Amino acid sequence: MSQQLSSDQISSLYERSSRLLAEMKADMPDDIASKELGLRFNVKLAAAMVGRSDATIRRAEESGELPPPKKRQTGKRFGYTLEDVNHMRDVFGTRPWRSDTDDPIVLGVQNFKGGVGKSTLAVHAAQYFALQGYRVLVIDADPQASSTAMFGVHPERDIDTEDTMLPFLAGEEPNLIHAVKPTYWDGLDIIPSCLGLYDAEYFIAGSSVDPENRFEKIRRGLVDIAPAYDIVVIDPPPALGMISINVLRATNALLIPTPPSSIDYSSTVSFLSMLTAVLRQVEGRGLNNDFKFVHLVATKVDENKSAHIGMRDAMKTVFGGDILSTALLDSAEFDNANVEMRTVYEYAGPMNSTYKRCRSNLDLVMGDLELAIRNSWPSHRRDLRMKGVA
C-alpha cells in the first residue's frame, strides 16, 4: 500500500530544498547590480571585436583618441572590459546597430514543452548579441524565472512582483519602463521575473471581454521601450496560456528549440499545431503577426548518439532553410555553468578542450541567428550581399 504525502511533508521537502539552494547561492552577490562581468579581452581579441587591427588600437591609445590601457605594475595590460570594447566601437563607428528605419527584432524563444533548452538559448543569445555590441533587452516572461536566475538574481529573494511585468499587465503602470533594469553586461538590460508573475494569467484573462486587449498587452507595453534596442529576447512560459499568447503577439521573430528525440520532436509538432491554431484564431479577429522569420534550432544534440544524428539530419531535410544550419550540441559546460549560476559566455577561467568545443559551437549557432536577424534589416542587406551571405 503506497504512502500518501501530506502538505506538511511536501512543505518539509520545500524547506530542505530551499536550504540547499541558499547554500549554493551563499557566495553570490546580493543583487543584479552588484555582480560584475569578469571577462577581459586582450588587445588582439578586442581589435577583432571592434573590427580594427591591434596596431590601430595601439595608435589610437598613443594619440589620445582612446584612453590609455590599464596596466599592472609589471607593465602588462589588464585587458579590456566589454564596456571598453564598446567605447572603441563608438570611437571607430563599428557598432552593428540597426538603422532607425529598421524595426527592432522582438525574438520569442518558444516551445510549449519544458526542458528543451529555451531559457539557455534565450540568455546565451542575449549575451552573444551584447558581446557583438548590439543594444539588447531580455524579458523573462516565465514565472519559473530561469533566465532571471542565470543573471545571478535570486528571484524568490530579490525580485518582487513590482519588479516584473505584473504591474503593467494588471493596469497599474502605463508601460513596461518601470521593470527595465540594467545588468552587469554593458548594453544588456533585463525585465526580471519571479513566481508571482503567474498571477498575470488571471489579470490578463479577466481584464476585458475584448480578446484584442487581452492578447495585445505585452505588445503595447513594448511600444515605448523596444525602439531603444536592436534586439529584444523574450523567454516565455513553456505552456499555452495568456502570457504565452501575449508573447506570440509581441514578437516579430520566433526561435523554436527542438531536441532530437522522438518525444521532443513529437512535442514540437504539437506545438506547431497549437501555434497555427492560435495564430489563425487571432488572425480571424483582425490581429495579424508579421514575422520576420520563424526558425527551429536542434538543441541538446549528442554527436555520440546515432539516433540524435539521424533525427538532426532528418529535421534538416524536412525544414530546410527554416532550421538553423548549426545544431546546439549537448555539453557538460552548460551544466557546469548552471551549477555556478553563470553562463558559458561568462566563463573567464582556463579554457580546456571541452569548453572550447562548447563555446565554438555556441558561437556558430548564435552566428546563424545573427545572420537571420541582420537579413531582416534592410539597412544591413547590402553589406551582407557584398559579403555573399545575404
C-alpha positions as CSV (number, residue, x, y, z in Angstrom):
1,M,0.0,0.0,0.0
2,S,1.5,3.3,-1.1
3,Q,2.1,6.0,1.5
4,Q,0.3,9.3,1.0
5,L,2.2,12.6,1.4
6,S,0.6,15.3,3.4
7,S,1.0,19.0,2.7
8,D,3.3,19.2,5.8
9,Q,5.6,16.6,4.2
10,I,5.7,18.5,0.9
11,S,6.4,21.6,2.9
12,S,9.3,19.9,4.5
13,L,10.7,18.9,1.1
14,Y,10.4,22.5,0.0
15,E,12.2,23.8,3.2
16,R,15.1,21.3,2.7
17,S,15.5,22.1,-1.0
18,S,15.4,25.8,-0.2
19,R,18.3,25.4,2.3
20,L,20.4,23.6,-0.3
21,L,19.6,26.3,-2.8
22,A,20.6,29.0,-0.3
23,E,23.9,27.3,0.3
24,M,24.6,27.1,-3.5
25,K,23.9,30.9,-3.7
26,A,25.6,31.9,-0.5
27,D,28.6,33.3,-2.3
28,M,26.5,35.1,-5.0
29,P,26.1,38.9,-4.9
30,D,23.0,40.3,-3.3
31,D,21.5,41.8,-6.4
32,I,21.9,42.1,-10.2
33,A,23.6,45.5,-9.9
34,S,26.4,44.2,-7.7
35,K,27.5,41.3,-9.9
36,E,30.4,42.1,-12.3
37,L,31.3,40.5,-15.6
38,G,34.8,39.0,-15.1
39,L,35.6,38.8,-18.8
40,R,38.7,40.6,-20.1
41,F,39.9,40.8,-23.7
42,N,43.5,41.1,-24.8
43,V,44.3,43.7,-27.5
44,K,44.1,41.2,-30.4
45,L,40.7,39.9,-29.4
46,A,39.4,43.4,-28.6
47,A,40.6,44.6,-32.0
48,A,38.8,41.7,-33.7
49,M,35.6,42.5,-31.8
50,V,35.9,46.2,-32.8
51,G,36.8,45.4,-36.4
52,R,40.1,47.2,-36.4
53,S,43.7,45.9,-36.2
54,D,45.5,45.8,-32.9
55,A,48.0,48.3,-34.4
56,T,45.2,50.7,-35.0
57,I,44.0,50.3,-31.4
58,R,47.5,51.0,-30.1
59,R,48.0,54.1,-32.3
60,A,44.6,55.4,-31.1
61,E,45.7,55.0,-27.5
62,E,49.0,56.7,-28.1
63,S,47.3,59.7,-29.9
64,G,44.7,60.1,-27.1
65,E,41.8,59.1,-29.4
66,L,41.3,56.2,-27.0
67,P,42.1,56.2,-23.2
68,P,45.5,54.7,-22.3
69,P,45.2,51.0,-21.4
70,K,45.1,50.0,-17.8
71,K,48.3,48.2,-16.8
72,R,49.6,46.1,-14.0
73,Q,52.8,47.0,-12.0
74,T,54.7,44.7,-14.4
75,G,53.6,46.8,-17.3
76,K,51.3,44.1,-18.7
77,R,47.9,45.1,-19.7
78,F,44.9,44.2,-17.5
79,G,42.8,43.5,-20.6
80,Y,39.7,45.4,-21.8
81,T,36.2,45.1,-20.4
82,L,33.2,44.8,-22.6
83,E,32.5,48.5,-21.8
84,D,36.0,49.4,-23.1
85,V,35.4,47.4,-26.3
86,N,32.1,49.1,-26.9
87,H,33.7,52.5,-26.3
88,M,36.2,51.6,-29.1
89,R,33.3,50.6,-31.3
90,D,31.8,54.0,-30.7
91,V,35.0,55.8,-31.5
92,F,35.6,53.9,-34.7
93,G,31.9,53.8,-35.7
94,T,31.8,50.0,-35.8
95,R,28.7,49.3,-33.8
96,P,26.4,46.8,-35.5
97,W,23.2,48.7,-34.6
98,R,20.2,48.6,-36.9
99,S,19.2,51.8,-38.7
100,D,16.4,53.9,-37.2
101,T,14.4,52.9,-40.2
102,D,14.7,49.2,-39.3
103,D,12.4,47.5,-36.8
104,P,13.9,46.2,-33.6
105,I,13.8,42.4,-33.6
106,V,11.5,41.1,-30.8
107,L,12.6,37.4,-30.6
108,G,10.5,34.9,-28.8
109,V,12.3,31.7,-27.8
110,Q,9.3,29.5,-27.5
111,N,8.2,25.9,-27.2
112,F,5.3,24.6,-25.1
113,K,7.5,21.8,-23.7
114,G,9.9,22.3,-20.8
115,G,13.4,21.1,-20.8
116,V,14.2,21.8,-24.4
117,G,16.8,24.5,-23.7
118,K,14.5,27.5,-24.1
119,S,16.0,29.6,-21.3
120,T,19.5,28.5,-22.0
121,L,19.1,29.7,-25.6
122,A,17.4,33.0,-24.7
123,V,20.1,34.1,-22.2
124,H,23.0,33.0,-24.3
125,A,21.5,34.7,-27.3
126,A,21.1,37.9,-25.4
127,Q,24.7,37.8,-24.1
128,Y,26.1,36.9,-27.5
129,F,24.4,39.9,-29.1
130,A,25.7,42.1,-26.2
131,L,29.2,40.8,-27.0
132,Q,28.8,41.9,-30.6
133,G,27.9,45.4,-29.5
134,Y,24.1,45.4,-30.0
135,R,21.6,47.1,-27.7
136,V,19.8,44.2,-26.0
137,L,16.8,43.7,-23.7
138,V,16.0,40.3,-22.3
139,I,12.4,39.8,-20.9
140,D,11.8,36.9,-18.6
141,A,8.1,36.2,-19.0
142,D,8.3,32.8,-17.4
143,P,7.2,32.7,-13.7
144,Q,9.9,29.9,-13.2
145,A,12.4,32.8,-13.7
146,S,15.2,30.7,-15.1
147,S,16.5,33.5,-17.2
148,T,16.5,35.9,-14.3
149,A,18.4,33.4,-12.1
150,M,21.0,32.9,-14.9
151,F,21.9,36.6,-14.5
152,G,22.8,35.9,-10.8
153,V,19.5,37.2,-9.3
154,H,17.6,35.2,-6.7
155,P,14.0,35.5,-7.9
156,E,12.4,34.5,-4.6
157,R,14.6,36.8,-2.5
158,D,15.5,39.8,-4.7
159,I,12.6,40.1,-7.1
160,D,9.1,41.4,-6.0
161,T,6.2,41.3,-8.4
162,E,6.5,45.1,-8.7
163,D,9.9,44.5,-10.4
164,T,8.3,42.3,-13.1
165,M,5.8,42.9,-15.9
166,L,2.9,42.3,-13.5
167,P,2.1,45.9,-12.5
168,F,1.7,46.8,-16.2
169,L,-0.3,43.7,-17.0
170,A,-2.5,44.5,-14.0
171,G,-3.1,48.0,-15.3
172,E,-1.1,49.7,-12.5
173,E,1.7,51.0,-14.9
174,P,1.3,52.7,-18.3
175,N,4.1,50.6,-19.9
176,L,7.0,48.3,-19.1
177,I,9.6,51.0,-18.4
178,H,9.3,50.5,-14.7
179,A,10.5,46.9,-14.9
180,V,13.6,47.5,-17.1
181,K,16.9,47.1,-15.1
182,P,20.5,47.2,-16.2
183,T,22.6,44.1,-15.9
184,Y,26.4,43.8,-15.3
185,W,26.7,43.3,-19.1
186,D,27.3,46.5,-20.9
187,G,24.5,47.2,-23.3
188,L,22.2,44.5,-21.9
189,D,19.1,45.2,-19.8
190,I,16.6,42.8,-18.3
191,I,13.0,42.7,-17.2
192,P,13.1,40.1,-14.5
193,S,10.6,37.5,-13.3
194,C,9.5,35.7,-10.2
195,L,6.9,33.2,-9.2
196,G,4.4,35.9,-8.6
197,L,4.3,36.7,-12.3
198,Y,2.0,33.7,-12.6
199,D,-0.8,36.0,-11.4
200,A,-0.6,37.7,-14.7
201,E,-2.5,34.8,-16.2
202,Y,-5.5,35.8,-14.2
203,F,-5.1,39.5,-14.7
204,I,-4.9,39.1,-18.4
205,A,-7.8,36.7,-18.7
206,G,-10.1,38.8,-16.5
207,S,-9.0,42.2,-17.7
208,S,-11.5,42.5,-20.6
209,V,-14.0,40.6,-22.6
210,D,-12.3,42.1,-25.7
211,P,-9.7,39.5,-26.9
212,E,-7.7,42.2,-28.6
213,N,-7.0,43.9,-25.3
214,R,-6.1,40.6,-23.7
215,F,-3.7,39.4,-26.4
216,E,-2.1,42.8,-27.1
217,K,-0.9,43.8,-23.6
218,I,2.8,42.9,-23.9
219,R,3.0,44.2,-27.5
220,R,1.6,47.5,-26.3
221,G,3.9,47.6,-23.3
222,L,6.9,47.3,-25.7
223,V,5.9,50.3,-27.8
224,D,7.7,52.8,-25.5
225,I,10.8,50.7,-24.8
226,A,11.6,48.5,-27.9
227,P,12.9,51.4,-30.0
228,A,15.8,51.8,-27.6
229,Y,17.1,48.4,-28.5
230,D,18.3,46.4,-31.6
231,I,17.1,43.1,-30.2
232,V,14.6,42.2,-27.6
233,V,14.7,38.5,-26.5
234,I,11.7,37.1,-24.7
235,D,11.7,33.9,-22.6
236,P,8.0,32.9,-22.2
237,P,6.5,30.1,-20.1
238,P,6.7,26.5,-21.5
239,A,2.9,26.3,-21.7
240,L,0.0,27.7,-23.7
241,G,-1.6,30.4,-21.6
242,M,-2.3,34.1,-21.7
243,I,1.3,35.1,-21.1
244,S,2.5,32.8,-24.0
245,I,-0.2,34.1,-26.4
246,N,0.8,37.7,-25.4
247,V,4.4,36.9,-26.2
248,L,3.5,35.5,-29.5
249,R,1.6,38.6,-30.4
250,A,4.5,40.8,-29.2
251,T,7.2,39.1,-31.3
252,N,8.2,39.6,-34.9
253,A,10.6,36.6,-34.9
254,L,10.4,33.1,-33.4
255,L,13.1,30.6,-32.4
256,I,11.8,27.1,-31.6
257,P,14.3,24.9,-29.7
258,T,13.8,21.2,-30.5
259,P,15.9,18.3,-29.0
260,P,16.5,15.4,-31.5
261,S,14.5,12.8,-29.7
262,S,11.2,11.3,-30.9
263,I,9.3,12.5,-27.8
264,D,10.6,16.1,-28.1
265,Y,10.1,16.2,-31.8
266,S,6.5,15.0,-31.3
267,S,6.0,17.8,-28.8
268,T,7.4,20.3,-31.3
269,V,4.9,19.0,-33.9
270,S,2.1,19.5,-31.3
271,F,3.5,23.0,-30.6
272,L,3.4,24.0,-34.2
273,S,-0.1,22.7,-34.5
274,M,-1.3,24.7,-31.5
275,L,0.7,27.7,-32.7
276,T,-1.1,27.5,-36.0
277,A,-4.5,27.3,-34.3
278,V,-3.7,30.2,-32.0
279,L,-2.5,32.4,-34.8
280,R,-5.4,31.7,-37.0
281,Q,-7.8,32.4,-34.2
282,V,-6.3,35.8,-33.5
283,E,-5.9,36.5,-37.3
284,G,-9.7,35.8,-37.5
285,R,-10.1,38.8,-35.2
286,G,-8.0,41.0,-37.5
287,L,-4.8,40.6,-35.5
288,N,-2.0,39.6,-37.9
289,N,1.5,38.6,-36.9
290,D,4.2,39.8,-39.3
291,F,7.1,37.5,-38.5
292,K,10.5,38.5,-40.0
293,F,11.4,34.8,-39.6
294,V,10.5,31.6,-37.8
295,H,13.3,29.2,-37.3
296,L,13.7,25.9,-35.5
297,V,17.0,25.0,-33.9
298,A,18.1,21.5,-32.9
299,T,19.2,21.6,-29.3
300,K,20.9,19.1,-26.9
301,V,22.4,17.1,-29.7
302,D,24.7,14.4,-28.6
303,E,27.0,13.6,-31.6
304,N,27.9,10.2,-30.0
305,K,24.3,9.0,-30.3
306,S,23.4,7.8,-33.8
307,A,19.7,8.4,-33.1
308,H,20.4,12.1,-32.4
309,I,22.4,12.5,-35.5
310,G,19.7,10.7,-37.6
311,M,17.0,12.9,-36.1
312,R,19.0,16.1,-36.6
313,D,19.7,15.2,-40.3
314,A,16.0,14.3,-40.8
315,M,15.0,17.7,-39.3
316,K,17.3,19.5,-41.7
317,T,15.8,17.6,-44.6
318,V,12.3,18.4,-43.6
319,F,12.7,22.0,-42.6
320,G,15.4,23.1,-45.0
321,G,16.1,26.8,-44.6
322,D,13.6,27.1,-41.7
323,I,16.0,25.4,-39.3
324,L,19.3,26.9,-38.2
325,S,22.1,25.2,-40.1
326,T,24.1,24.6,-36.9
327,A,22.7,22.4,-34.1
328,L,23.4,23.3,-30.4
329,L,25.4,20.4,-29.1
330,D,24.9,18.8,-25.7
331,S,27.8,19.8,-23.4
332,A,28.8,19.4,-19.8
333,E,29.8,23.1,-19.9
334,F,26.1,24.1,-19.7
335,D,25.6,22.0,-16.6
336,N,28.8,23.4,-15.1
337,A,27.7,26.9,-15.7
338,N,24.3,26.3,-14.2
339,V,25.8,24.9,-11.0
340,E,27.9,28.0,-10.7
341,M,24.9,30.3,-11.5
342,R,26.5,31.7,-14.6
343,T,26.5,31.1,-18.4
344,V,29.0,29.7,-20.8
345,Y,29.7,33.3,-22.1
346,E,30.6,34.4,-18.5
347,Y,33.4,31.8,-18.0
348,A,36.7,33.6,-17.5
349,G,39.0,30.7,-16.4
350,P,41.4,28.4,-18.2
351,M,39.8,27.2,-21.4
352,N,40.0,23.4,-21.6
353,S,39.1,21.4,-24.8
354,T,35.5,20.8,-23.6
355,Y,34.9,24.5,-23.0
356,K,36.5,25.4,-26.3
357,R,34.2,23.0,-28.2
358,C,31.1,24.2,-26.4
359,R,32.0,27.9,-27.0
360,S,32.8,27.4,-30.6
361,N,29.6,25.5,-31.3
362,L,27.6,28.1,-29.4
363,D,29.1,30.9,-31.4
364,L,28.2,29.2,-34.6
365,V,24.6,28.7,-33.6
366,M,24.3,32.4,-32.5
367,G,26.1,33.5,-35.7
368,D,23.4,31.7,-37.7
369,L,20.7,33.5,-35.6
370,E,22.5,36.9,-36.0
371,L,22.6,36.4,-39.8
372,A,18.8,35.8,-39.8
373,I,18.3,39.0,-37.8
374,R,20.6,41.1,-39.9
375,N,18.9,39.8,-43.1
376,S,15.6,41.1,-41.7
377,W,17.1,44.7,-41.5
378,P,17.1,46.4,-44.9
379,S,20.0,48.6,-43.8
380,H,22.2,45.5,-43.4
381,R,21.3,43.6,-46.5
382,R,23.6,45.5,-48.9
383,D,26.6,44.7,-46.7
384,L,25.6,41.1,-46.4
385,R,25.2,40.8,-50.1
386,M,28.7,42.2,-50.6
387,K,30.0,39.6,-48.3
388,G,28.0,36.9,-50.1
389,V,25.9,35.8,-47.1
390,A,22.6,37.5,-47.8
